[in-house]
Amino acid sequence: MIGPALSVFAVMLWTFVVAGQFASSWKLGVQVRSGEATIMVLLTTLVAFIASLRRSRIVVPPRSMFHFFWRAVGVGLVAFVLFVLSLVAATAINSAMDVDFLVAVALALLSLLGAIFGARLTSPMPVERTPRQRTLLVMLWVAGTVLTLVALLDLGANG
């Protein structure tokens, strides 16, 4: 349950940081409205939630749908608690020191660690993927890296 929860938490946190930057002070293009940013966070979190549960179901099949339901509830709760705790800590640190850029970088790195360790804890052995799935995964990581760098560069430029 911890591996899938970390994976969901990672996507939720990353989307919150990147979409939040695009919604709050994006100067290089069309600014994202806060409602659109919220939808992005919810949509990517839902996709990560479904993907993580599917992966955990393959690695450790549940005894019944009842157990699978409670696994899903646990994954969602743990991911949400980790998300809230990280935001509370980030807010406290930023309130005390006013270091927006460093907090954003720390949250992005925390989400990266959550993605890496979440996948490893869910299934220590690499999952077999089709060439199409591998291509999609690489494209998602490249897109995520580019979006993260653009958001952090924008934050650094705008202070």
C-alpha positions as CSV (number, residue, x, y, z in Angstrom):
1,M,0.0,0.0,0.0
2,I,2.9,2.4,0.7
3,G,4.4,2.1,-2.8
4,P,1.2,3.1,-4.6
5,A,0.5,5.8,-2.1
6,L,3.9,7.3,-2.7
7,S,3.4,7.2,-6.5
8,V,0.0,9.0,-6.2
9,F,1.5,11.5,-3.7
10,A,4.3,12.2,-6.1
11,V,2.1,13.0,-9.0
12,M,-0.3,15.1,-6.9
13,L,2.5,17.1,-5.4
14,W,4.3,17.6,-8.7
15,T,1.2,18.7,-10.5
16,F,0.3,21.1,-7.6
17,V,3.8,22.7,-7.8
18,V,3.9,23.0,-11.6
19,A,0.2,23.9,-12.2
20,G,0.3,26.3,-9.2
21,Q,3.3,28.1,-10.7
22,F,1.5,28.4,-14.1
23,A,-1.6,29.7,-12.4
24,S,0.0,32.1,-10.0
25,S,2.7,34.0,-11.9
26,W,3.2,32.6,-15.4
27,K,4.5,35.5,-17.4
28,L,5.8,33.8,-20.6
29,G,2.5,32.7,-22.0
30,V,-1.3,32.5,-21.3
31,Q,-1.8,32.2,-17.6
32,V,-3.6,29.1,-16.4
33,R,-6.7,29.9,-14.3
34,S,-6.9,28.5,-10.8
35,G,-9.9,26.3,-11.7
36,E,-7.9,24.8,-14.6
37,A,-4.9,24.2,-12.4
38,T,-7.2,22.4,-9.9
39,I,-8.7,20.2,-12.6
40,M,-5.1,19.3,-13.7
41,V,-4.2,18.3,-10.2
42,L,-7.3,16.2,-9.8
43,L,-7.1,14.6,-13.2
44,T,-3.4,13.6,-13.0
45,T,-3.9,12.4,-9.4
46,L,-6.8,10.2,-10.6
47,V,-4.8,8.8,-13.4
48,A,-1.9,8.1,-11.0
49,F,-4.3,6.5,-8.5
50,I,-5.7,4.1,-11.1
51,A,-2.3,3.2,-12.6
52,S,-0.8,2.6,-9.1
53,L,-3.7,0.4,-8.1
54,R,-3.5,-1.6,-11.3
55,R,0.2,-2.1,-10.8
56,S,-0.3,-3.1,-7.2
57,R,-3.1,-5.5,-8.1
58,I,-0.7,-7.3,-10.6
59,V,2.1,-7.5,-8.1
60,V,0.0,-8.5,-5.0
61,P,-3.4,-9.7,-6.1
62,P,-6.1,-8.9,-3.5
63,R,-8.0,-11.8,-1.9
64,S,-11.3,-10.2,-2.9
65,M,-12.9,-7.0,-4.2
66,F,-13.6,-6.0,-0.6
67,H,-9.8,-6.1,0.2
68,F,-9.0,-4.3,-3.1
69,F,-11.5,-1.5,-2.1
70,W,-9.9,-1.0,1.2
71,R,-6.4,-1.0,-0.4
72,A,-7.7,1.7,-2.7
73,V,-9.0,3.7,0.3
74,G,-5.8,3.3,2.2
75,V,-3.7,4.4,-0.8
76,G,-5.8,7.5,-1.3
77,L,-5.7,8.4,2.4
78,V,-2.0,7.9,2.8
79,A,-1.3,9.9,-0.4
80,F,-3.5,12.7,0.7
81,V,-2.0,12.9,4.2
82,L,1.5,13.0,2.8
83,F,0.4,15.7,0.4
84,V,-1.1,17.8,3.2
85,L,1.9,17.3,5.5
86,S,4.3,18.4,2.8
87,L,2.3,21.5,2.0
88,V,2.0,22.4,5.7
89,A,5.8,22.0,6.1
90,A,6.5,24.0,2.9
91,T,4.2,26.8,4.1
92,A,5.8,26.9,7.5
93,I,9.3,27.0,6.1
94,N,8.4,29.6,3.5
95,S,6.6,31.7,6.1
96,A,9.7,31.7,8.4
97,M,12.3,32.3,5.7
98,D,10.6,33.6,2.5
99,V,12.3,31.2,0.1
100,D,9.7,30.5,-2.6
101,F,12.2,29.1,-5.1
102,L,13.9,26.8,-2.7
103,V,10.6,25.5,-1.4
104,A,9.4,24.8,-5.0
105,V,12.6,23.0,-5.9
106,A,12.4,21.0,-2.6
107,L,8.8,20.0,-3.4
108,A,9.7,19.0,-7.0
109,L,12.5,16.9,-5.7
110,L,10.3,15.3,-3.0
111,S,7.8,14.4,-5.8
112,L,10.6,12.9,-7.8
113,L,11.7,10.8,-4.8
114,G,8.1,9.7,-4.2
115,A,7.8,8.6,-7.9
116,I,11.0,6.6,-7.8
117,F,10.5,5.0,-4.4
118,G,6.8,4.5,-4.9
119,A,7.4,2.4,-8.1
120,R,10.2,0.4,-6.4
121,L,8.2,-0.3,-3.3
122,T,5.2,-1.4,-5.4
123,S,7.2,-3.9,-7.4
124,P,10.9,-4.3,-6.7
125,M,11.4,-6.1,-10.1
126,P,10.9,-4.0,-13.2
127,V,7.5,-4.4,-14.8
128,E,7.4,-5.8,-18.3
129,R,6.2,-3.1,-20.7
130,T,5.3,-3.2,-24.3
131,P,7.4,-0.9,-26.6
132,R,4.4,1.4,-26.8
133,Q,4.1,1.6,-23.0
134,R,7.9,2.3,-22.7
135,T,7.6,5.0,-25.3
136,L,4.7,6.6,-23.5
137,L,6.5,6.4,-20.2
138,V,9.6,8.1,-21.6
139,M,7.5,10.8,-23.3
140,L,5.7,11.5,-19.9
141,W,9.0,11.8,-18.1
142,V,10.5,14.1,-20.7
143,A,7.3,16.3,-20.7
144,G,7.3,16.3,-16.9
145,T,11.0,17.3,-16.8
146,V,10.5,20.1,-19.3
147,L,7.4,21.5,-17.5
148,T,9.2,21.4,-14.2
149,L,12.2,23.2,-15.6
150,V,10.0,25.9,-17.3
151,A,8.0,26.4,-14.1
152,L,11.1,26.7,-11.9
153,L,12.8,29.0,-14.4
154,D,9.7,31.2,-14.4
155,L,9.6,31.2,-10.6
156,G,13.4,32.1,-10.5
157,A,12.9,34.9,-13.0
158,N,9.9,36.4,-11.3
159,G,11.1,35.9,-7.8
